Amino acid sequence: MTLSRTWQEHSDQQEPRPPATSVTPAQRELRLAVVGLGMRGTLGRHIADRRLPAKVVAVCDPVVARRERSRELYPEAARYADHHQLLAAGPDGVILTTPDDTHEELAVAFLEAGVAVFVDKPLAITTAGCDRVLDAARRTGTRLYVGHNMRHMPVIRTMRDLVVEGVIGEVKAVWCRHFVGHGGDFYFKDWHADRRRTTGLLLQKGAHDIDVIHWLAGGYTVRTQAMGGLTVYGDITARGGQGERTLTEWFAPETNWPPSSLTGLNDVVDVEDLSMMTMRLDNGVFATYQQCHYTPDYWRNYTVIGTHGRLENFGDTEGAVVKVWNSRRSGYRTDADLVVEVPSDDGGHGGADPRLVAEFVDFVRAGGPTLTSPVAARQAVAAGCAATVSLRADGVPVDVPALSRELVDHFAGADDAETRES
């Protein structure tokens, strides 16, 4: 794996190591490291912003410019180009925000060293890779947390609460339409466009939504079928990629319309820009997920249908509402029986990112149940991988591999408990 080797082989002048201590993490301020300084490498800033009992004492990235830019966010952190050097410094935990194809190897390396790991979604780019990470956590007893921040998004929490309260009865179907309005800039100008690095966007981008569908439905996908293709961006010949630049350096939405006018796409573009999948869950719920990377607007729309009604979100950030129809039959009507305004908070994704980091810090210090789930993260990847196989086989149904009993038992009763609550 080329990028994994890049992370291991780069080296530069190492800064002084943070001092080690024999006091347990639960008794003192956690010493954390941010590994990967791209777009999600800013997550660690919430530690200081929210005055959490932790500190970013080190950062790690093979790109010199990114390490230098990180001085603004993490001025007191030691800087490393190689994760082996960082391991030798002995942090309590790492926030792993590297490219997707490096998650498996790096997560296993840190877990086997006894370092608590936050892996940003997706957990890995293959089902087998996810199982290997979960098994490393089981074997070593090291704490593993997966950054599915949408479980902390106010719009998702609002819908989840309404489902648990029973306002639409027993859930029978979940639909999601994902309008990825900035898809060309976000996913087709760098490594995301290369299936060797992601498997495909039905997994990479869809892992969030598949996890939310599973959470709202209270079950996991066992069989899936999908269709889709590379319908717009594959025809664009203005390639060359963006080198070591990050999204903030090339994103210019006001100049990139229509989508066919984009330039600077990755040299390799072989992931689908339009995907549709159907799912049968282990509890009898049926679901569908649709993803398009060239819509004019950017948001997600979830519809949840139960035995006594339907709920649906309109908008997914500030100003969003969730509407419920559950009192009577009717024709088309906009006057829902219940309208719930979605609260908002400061921080990325409607305040979800700082809550995500706070939960990780609490989990490393004290353990216990978490809103996110390594098992659920694996099941989202497994469903996405199976759907991608189906899509590339022209819609042949594909079964999702079951998680081993050993791993199910290891994680049961902790983070996965709430996943089955409804």
ZIFEN-V46441 format. One record per residue. RES is the residue in one letter. D_FIRST is the distance of its C-alpha to the first C-alpha in Angstrom with 2 decimals. Layout:
RES&D_FIRST, RES&D_FIRST
This chain:
M&0.00, T&3.79, L&5.80, S&5.45, R&6.46, T&8.88, W&10.34, Q&10.97, E&12.36, H&14.66, S&18.15, D&21.61, Q&25.05, Q&24.95, E&27.71, P&29.96, R&28.60, P&30.23, P&32.92, A&32.28, T&34.90, S&36.00, V&37.26, T&35.40, P&33.47, A&36.23, Q&38.81, R&37.44, E&35.38, L&31.68, R&29.44, L&26.33, A&23.31, V&21.50, V&17.76, G&16.64, L&19.54, G&19.14, M&21.65, R&21.47, G&21.54, T&25.29, L&25.68, G&26.72, R&29.81, H&31.47, I&31.87, A&34.45, D&35.82, R&36.70, R&37.76, L&35.63, P&35.99, A&32.74, K&31.51, V&28.30, V&28.44, A&25.01, V&22.26, C&18.76, D&16.73, P&15.24, V&17.49, V&21.01, A&22.90, R&21.62, R&22.56, E&25.92, R&26.56, S&25.94, R&29.14, E&31.19, L&29.80, Y&29.28, P&31.74, E&32.12, A&28.49, A&26.91, R&23.91, Y&20.71, A&17.71, D&15.83, H&15.70, H&16.95, Q&20.03, L&20.53, L&20.44, A&23.12, A&25.22, G&25.54, P&25.53, D&26.96, G&24.31, V&21.46, I&21.11, L&17.43, T&17.19, T&13.72, P&11.84, D&11.53, D&7.86, T&8.14, H&11.43, E&10.93, E&9.58, L&11.95, A&14.74, V&14.84, A&14.98, F&17.83, L&19.59, E&19.77, A&21.23, G&23.85, V&22.90, A&23.69, V&20.92, F&21.39, V&18.37, D&19.05, K&18.97, P&17.18, L&16.49, A&13.17, I&12.22, T&13.37, T&16.60, A&15.29, G&12.90, C&16.09, D&18.12, R&16.00, V&16.50, L&20.14, D&20.68, A&19.51, A&22.09, R&24.63, R&24.29, T&24.47, G&26.87, T&24.94, R&25.50, L&22.90, Y&23.69, V&22.01, G&23.04, H&24.60, N&27.12, M&29.02, R&30.77, H&32.40, M&33.34, P&37.15, V&37.24, I&35.18, R&37.19, T&40.37, M&39.54, R&38.40, D&41.66, L&43.75, V&42.13, V&42.72, E&46.29, G&46.90, V&48.19, I&46.94, G&47.45, E&44.84, V&41.65, K&41.28, A&38.97, V&36.45, W&35.53, C&33.17, R&33.05, H&30.44, F&31.48, V&28.51, G&30.69, H&28.26, G&25.39, G&25.13, D&24.80, F&22.73, Y&20.08, F&20.31, K&20.15, D&16.63, W&13.13, H&15.05, A&16.25, D&13.04, R&12.74, R&9.03, R&8.97, T&12.12, T&13.28, G&16.45, L&19.07, L&21.19, L&18.73, Q&17.52, K&21.05, G&22.95, A&21.77, H&24.53, D&27.19, I&26.42, D&26.71, V&29.97, I&31.29, H&30.70, W&32.41, L&35.36, A&35.79, G&35.48, G&33.25, Y&29.86, T&28.91, V&29.39, R&29.48, T&28.33, Q&28.85, A&27.56, M&28.09, G&27.02, G&25.60, L&24.57, T&28.20, V&28.52, Y&25.54, G&24.53, D&27.82, I&27.29, T&26.72, A&26.74, R&23.07, G&21.40, G&19.63, Q&20.44, G&18.42, E&18.16, R&21.07, T&21.22, L&23.24, T&26.50, E&26.52, W&26.47, F&27.94, A&31.43, P&32.59, E&36.09, T&35.02, N&32.53, W&34.90, P&34.94, P&31.21, S&31.43, S&32.32, L&28.96, T&27.50, G&24.34, L&22.01, N&18.32, D&18.00, V&16.05, V&18.18, D&17.75, V&18.31, E&21.89, D&24.34, L&26.92, S&26.39, M&28.96, M&28.59, T&31.23, M&30.99, R&33.23, L&33.02, D&34.03, N&37.26, G&38.44, V&37.48, F&36.24, A&33.99, T&32.70, Y&30.11, Q&30.16, Q&27.84, C&28.68, H&26.98, Y&30.00, T&32.96, P&35.39, D&35.27, Y&32.56, W&33.23, R&32.93, N&35.86, Y&36.10, T&39.01, V&39.85, I&42.70, G&44.65, T&47.86, H&49.95, G&48.36, R&45.47, L&43.64, E&41.58, N&40.15, F&41.09, G&38.77, D&36.02, T&36.61, E&39.84, G&42.86, A&41.37, V&43.62, V&43.31, K&46.13, V&47.52, W&49.89, N&51.47, S&55.29, R&56.46, R&55.89, S&56.17, G&55.22, Y&52.83, R&53.41, T&51.65, D&53.78, A&51.53, D&53.18, L&50.97, V&49.05, V&46.87, E&45.81, V&42.30, P&42.38, S&40.17, D&39.10, D&37.67, G&33.96, G&31.03, H&31.27, G&34.94, G&34.60, A&31.83, D&29.34, P&31.79, R&32.82, L&29.25, V&28.77, A&32.24, E&31.51, F&28.41, V&30.58, D&33.31, F&31.00, V&29.66, R&33.24, A&35.06, G&32.89, G&34.58, P&33.97, T&31.79, L&31.84, T&28.12, S&26.73, P&23.49, V&24.86, A&25.72, A&22.30, R&20.82, Q&23.53, A&22.84, V&19.19, A&20.48, A&23.15, G&20.93, C&18.56, A&21.74, A&23.34, T&20.52, V&20.88, S&24.60, L&24.48, R&22.62, A&25.14, D&28.05, G&28.97, V&28.97, P&29.40, V&26.55, D&27.08, V&24.91, P&23.87, A&26.03, L&24.87, S&26.06, R&29.50, E&28.37, L&26.03, V&28.64, D&31.27, H&29.33, F&28.87, A&32.21, G&35.04, A&32.97, D&30.77, D&30.90, A&34.70, E&35.37, T&33.07, R&35.70, E&38.67, S&40.04
